[in-house]
Amino acid sequence: MPPEWAPQDWLWIGFPHDADEWPAVLPRAQEQIAAFANAVAESGQDVRLLVRDGANEARARNLVSAGVTLERRHYGDVWLRDTGPLVLTRPDGGRAARRFGFNGWGGKYLMDGDQTVGARLAEDAGLPLKVGDWVLEGGAIDGDGRGLVVTTQQCLLNPNRNPQLSQDQIEQRLCHDLGFKNVLWLGDGLINDHTDGHVDNLARFVAANTLALPCATGRDDPNAAIYADAKARAEGAGVTVREIPSPGRISSGDRIEPASYANFAITSHLVVVPTFGSPHDADGVAAIAALFPDRATIGLPADAVLAGGGGFHCASQQMPSARAAL
C-alpha cells in the first residue's frame, strides 16, 4: 500500500447531498468541498467528484471548474476514505483494490450505497478486487510506504467493529491483506469523533517512520492528554514525531468538535489543510507546509464539512499511479 505522498493518477472526492446529514450547513459544505476539488484540479491533478443525482450534479457544476470531472454514483455519505477502494501497487506496476466490511462506523451511520460504492469504483477503474471478511475503514489506518501502519486501539479494538478478533489477529490481517509489516498502536482518537477515533484525524505519516502529531494549544485544549499519549507511544516505538499545532478548542454550543489540521489531504502537487476560523489556522498550515517542501500547501475553510462528521482527507480517496510502485 503506497504512502499518500506517492504519485497519484487521480483523486476521488465525495460531494455532499443529504440535508439530514448536513443540517443547516449543506450549501456551505458543498461550497467547501467544491473549493477543495477546484484547488486540486488547478494544481494539475485529475479530480473525479462523485455526485448523487441530477440536482446534486447541477449544484456541483455551478461550483466547480471545468477541470473537475463529475461522476454520478450511488453513495450515502461523502467519506470515501472509508467507503472507497484501498488501492495497492505491485513491483511490476500492476494495481489491485481491497475492500472490507463496512457497518456505518460501528452501526451509527449506515446509509444506502456506502457498502457498495467502493466495489463499484474499483470495478469501473478496471482494478481486480478482493474483499476482506472483517470490518475496516480507510481512515482508521495510515501507512508510511515502508511497511509501517499506524492506527488507534479505540477504533480497531472497538467491540462495535470486530469483537471476534484479538489485537494480534487484527495485526495479522493488516499485514496479510494490505502488505504491512509492523503496526504502531496509538490509544484514543479525538474527543467526539463519531468514527471512534480514526487515526487520520490524529496522526499522519509524512515520511518513512515519521509521524505528524498535533500538540496542544492553550490550557483549554480538550485533546491535550490524547496528543501527549500518542506522542509517547510513537516515540517509544522509535518513530520520529513532527509536531503540528492543534486548532485548540473548537465548539458548537456545548459540544467539543473533533477539529484537526491532521485531516489534510496529500495530492500529487498540493497539500490541502482544513481550517476552522481558529487563531491557530495560519500556524497549522505553515507547520504542515514545512513537512512537504516538494509541493504547495494551502489552507481552506472546512468548518461546514466538519459539521457533517469529517474533513478533506475523510472525503477523498486517491488512485495511486503505477509509478508509485517503483
N, C-alpha and C positions, 0 to 999 in steps of 0.2 A: 504494500500500500504506500504509494509515494507521498512525500510530505506536501502540504498545500502550496508551498512556495515553488515546487517543481513546475515546469511548463504546462500550460493548460490549453486545450483546444477551444473550450467554451465554458460559460458559466450558466447554469440553470438558476432562475430566481422565481419564487412564487409571488403572485400578485394578490393582495387581499381582496376578498369578495363578499364576506359574510358579515352583515351588520351586527348580528348577535355576538359574534366573536370580537368585534371591534366597536363596542357601544360608544356612541357619540364621537368617535375619532376615526371612523372608516375613511372619510375623504382625506384626512391628513396622513393616515397610514399609507394610503395609496400614493399620495404625493411623495412621501419619504422613500418608499420602495422604488418608485419611478426615478427619483433623483439618484439613487444607488445604481440602478440599471443604466441610466444615462452616463454616469461617471465612468463605469467600467467600459461601456461601449466606446466612449470618447477616448479612452486610453489605448484603444486599438485591439481590444479583445471581443470576440463574439459573445453576445448575450442572448439567451433564449428565455424570454419572460413567459411564464405559464399563466394563462387566463382561463377562467372557468366557463364563461358563456358569452353570448353576443353582446350583452350590455356591459359586462366586465371588460370585454375586449375593446369596445368603443371607448370606455373610460380610460383604459390604458393607452390607447392610441393617441388620445388627446394630451397625454402627459409625457410620453417617451419620444425620443428622437428616432429618425429613420434608421439609425444604426442598430436598434434593438429589434430582434425578431420576436413576434408574438406567436405562441403555440397554444391552441385551445386544448385543454386537458381536463379530465375528471379528477379533481382533488378536493380535499376538505380544507385543512389548514395549509398555511403557506410554508411550513417549516420543512423544506426539502432536505435540509441537513439530516433530518431524522427519517423522512419517508422516501427520499430519493435513493438511487443506487450508489453503493460504495464501489468505486472502480479501482481495480488492481491492475498493475502492469507486470509484464514478464520480460526477462532479458532479451528475448527475441523480438520485442516490440509489440507483441500481442497484448490485448486488454480483455478483462473479464469483469463482470459485475457480481456483487454479492448483495443479497437482501436477507433480512432476518424477520422474525416475528415482530409485529407492531401491535401494541394493545392500548394505544392512546395515553402513553406516559403513565402506565400503571392503572389504566381504566378510568382516567379522569376526563379525557377529551377525545373520544373516538369519533371521528367524523367520516362521512361517506367519501370514499375514494382514497383515503390515506393509506389503506392496506394494499392498494393495487397500483398506485401511480409510479412507485419505484420500479416495479417489473415492467410497466409499460414504457417508461423512459429508456430502460436498458434494452428492451426489445427493439424499439424504434431506432436506437443508436447502433444496432447490429452487434450487441455485446452478448456473449454467452453468459447465462445467469445461473447461479446456484443460490438456493435459499436455505439458510441455517434453521435448525429446529429449536431455536431459543430466541428470547426477546433481546434486541439490541437496537438502540438509536444511534445515529452517526454523531450527534452532539455529545454523546456520553464518552467518546474516546478522541484522542488526538495523538498522532504519531510523528516521530522525528525523522522518518525516512531511513533510519539505520537499525530498525528493529525494536525500538523502544516505544511503548504506548503508555499514555497517562489516562487515568480515569479516577472516579471517586467511589468510595465504599457506599456512600449514601445512595447512589444511583444503582450501580451494578449489583450490589448486595441487598438491594431493597426487596423484601418479600413480594412486592406487587409486580415484579418482573420475572424472576426465575427462582422461585422458592425451592425448587428441586435440585439446584446446583450449588455446590460449595464454592468458596473463593478459588481454591485450586482448580476446580473443574472449569470455572469461567476463564481463568488464565489459560488453561489448555485450549479452550475453544477460540480465544482471541488469537493465539498463536497458530492453531491449525487452520482456522477459517480465513484469517486476514494476513497471515505471514509475519506476525510479530514474534519477537524472541524474548522480550522481557516486559514486565508490567510494573509501572510505578503507581502505587495506590495512594491517593490523597484521601482525606477524610470527608468532610461535608462540603457541599457547594454553597452558593449564596442563599441567604435567608429569603424565603418566599418564592424561590424558583420552583415553578409548578412541575418542572421536569425531574424533581427530586435530585437536584444538584448536578446538572450536566457540567462536565469539565470545561466545555468551550466558553462558559461564562466566568470561569475562574482561572484557568491555566492553559497556556498555549505554547507549543513548541515553536521556536523561531529559528532554530538551527539544530544540528545534531547535538543531543544531550544538553540542550539549552532551553530553559523554560521561562516564559514571561509570566509574572505573577503580580497582581495588584498589591500595593501597600496602603495601609490606612491613611486617610487624610482627615484630620480633625478628630477631636475627642469623642464625637458622637457617631463616628463611622460604625455602622451596625455590624459590619463583617470583619472587624479588626482581628478578632480571635481566629476566625476562619483563615484569613490571609496568613497569619503568623504560623498556624499549624501546618498549612500547605507548604510554606517555605521550609519549615523544619523537616518535614518529611522528604521533600525534594532534595535538600542539601544532604540529609542523612543518607540518601541513596546515591550520592555522588553526582547529582545533576546540578549544572550551573544555573543559578537563578538570576534573571534580569528583572528588576522591579519596575513596575509602571504605576502611576498614581491611580487611586480609586476615585470615582466621581464623588465619593462621600455619601452622605445620607440623602437619598432621593425618595420622596414620599408622595403618595396620592392620598390625601386626607390622613388617616391614621396608619395607613398601610405602607410599610417599607417596600420599595420596589427593588428587584434584583438587577439594578443598572450596573453595567460593566463595560469598560473600554476593551476588555479582553475578548469581547464578541466581535472583533474586527474580522473582515474578510480579506484574505490574501488572494490577489489575482495576478496574472502574468506580468502586468506593468504597474499595478496600483494596489495599495492597501487602503481599505475604507474603514474608518473607525466611527462607531456610533457615538454621538454626543447628546447631552441631556439638559443643556442650559445650566450646567454646573459651573461654578467658578474655576473648577479644575479641568475643564474641557481642553483648553489650549495646551496645558501641561501634559495631559494624557495623550493627545495627538502627537505632540513633539517627542514624547518618550518612545512611542511606538515607531515613529518615523526614524529614530536613531537606530532601531533594530533592523531596518530594511533599507540600507543605503543604496541598494541596487534598483530601487523603484520608488515612485512617488507615493506619498501618504497624504490623505485628506480626511477631515472630519465632516460628517454630515449629520444633521438632526435625526434622532431616532426615538424621541420620546413617545410618539404615537405608535410606532412599531412595537416598542416595549409594552405598551398598554395591551397589546394582543398576546403577549407572553414571550417575546424573543427579540432578536436583533438581526443585523445584517448577515452575520455568519449563519445563524439559525435558518434564515430564509433562502439560503443559497446552497448549491452543491456543484462542485467543479467536475469537468471531464478532463482528466489528466491526458496530456499529449503522449503519444507513443515514445517521444523523446524523453519523457520522464523516467523511462526505464534504463536509459543509457548512463 
